[in-house]
Amino acid sequence: MIRPEPLVIEEDATVLPRRFKLETTDWSLRFSQGIFNSNGDHIEALSDQRGNRKLFYPTSKLCDAKGYAPENIKHTKFMLYGGTLYEHFGDMLVDTCRAYQLLRLYRHSKETIWFHYAVPRSVRNIRTPFIEEWLNCLGLSNRFRLIRRPMRARRLVSSPQIYRDLKFISHDYPAAARAALHPKLRRQLSKLERQGQRIAYLSRHKLSQGTSKFIQEDQLVEQLRAIPQVDIICPEELNFEEKLSLWRSHAYIVGFPQGCLMLKPFVPYQQPDQIAQQIFLLAGPKSLPSNWLSVDHVCQFGDLYLDCHGPEPDSSEQATDRRRRRPGDHFTRANSIDVDTIVLALKDLAASLR
């Protein structure tokens, strides 16, 4: 964790839109975007990184930046810069953290919050529905704009990253996340009361693509259906309000690491027992990225972890898995899980909740 850092305030800042940079297969190098101070120096604190990897960095000097033309700059007196919107669900949730921090001070302002958008410039509007839905949850549906042309702000206000994947999380993150949702949505969620002691299993078995596939998950889901206290939930079938409500309506949320589990810090509560405790299912050492550990640690949730790594599949199991896949299935890796370990653990948990 890192200590809270002050907002970034720059006078006469120049903001460059996203531009094609290099013909390369490395997505982080293909485009550039960035913000420069009054001396024409790139402000690294306002560019994204993951670990030590720099994302979309422009040249260090404004005068050398591709596409910079002073005569085409749009001038504005004041700009709130919210960072970059990404089309990957989990990245969008955590990398919008600059905007969360700004909303702590500028919730009731009518000032626009400006974002870069991590797609080619030929894409003129938000093309991924969940991004607009999330911005609506933040109360920004009528306040956000995409940076499409060079701009110069007499004063620019933003925040350094308060979360960086594979690197750090700030002590400010919990407060910023709690302040991020629109007050009306926070009030609606706060009124929800738990209906019994139920367990929500967040299933990935209907997904056709992603980072990790869990080979025996179809079998796991069928066995979990036999436990009366367990609800099988496919997060991709829910809107954001329904997703956020899960932590208010259930006693436990169980699942393999996935973007939806990063929503817990945004759910309002007065006492810790008003929101569900999470149980992360771990299918081997590569199935738990450090971001979940960082968020759990800084928010002091005290969530639980269950090792359910199964034996590596043999050639016949791999062949069977390939035959079962739907057309178009595409995952980075496939993990084997021990179904019996998970089922027995959830049966014991369900029995303790009766």
C-alpha angles and dihedrals in degrees: 000000000000131000118259113275127209123255117271110247118182131179118216094004121177118217119200122200126230114289136178108260115168139008098239140126090233102100093200091060102040095081137033133206133156155136126258131199127234090276091055095253120141111250102225092187088069096051121083127249133180110205101323093326114117116222122213094336115182126210116296092244126053093219090062096046117119114250096012110146116163093204092061097051121122112221124217132173097221136015133185108202115205099182129236130335113217127198094222108093098225094042091051092053097052102029092057086069093114088065092048090056092048092051090062088069105022103040094120096037120108091215117126118248110219125211139186112227119219097227134088114288090245087074103087102182139031104284100182110076096208091063093059090042091054093047087052089053087054091051092247101114091110097030107054127090133180120236106242104155138028111284135187119207121199084211126012123190124191142135132251115242110289089187127036118180113239092006122056150327126216127235083236094066099087093049092045092049092048090051095045103081120082108265092240091056091046090054092049092051093045090058093057114105127200114262103212127315101300134163122220117206110200103214128202096185095110095052118107098194142021142101101298134027119195106214100209098038095112088057091046093052092051092053094045090055087069092063106086096208094054122091117198107221127186103199094201088066093058131076120232096265090053091047093050091047091062091076091055098043100044135058094215135022113202128187151116113278109286139148095264091065089064089071095077096088089059096055111101121233141156097203125031093237090062091077130054123266113235126230113199115207111217119205100183135321094294096056098076113063114199094248093080091050091049094050092045091050098048094042092045093222095149092217122182134242130207121196106218100157109155129206116284108269117253123228094271092052090049091051091050091050091052091052091051095051118108118239109277096025108154126172132161093228142356122228128197117224135197102238095188092057092055096043094049092047093051092045089055091046092049091050090053090055097055 
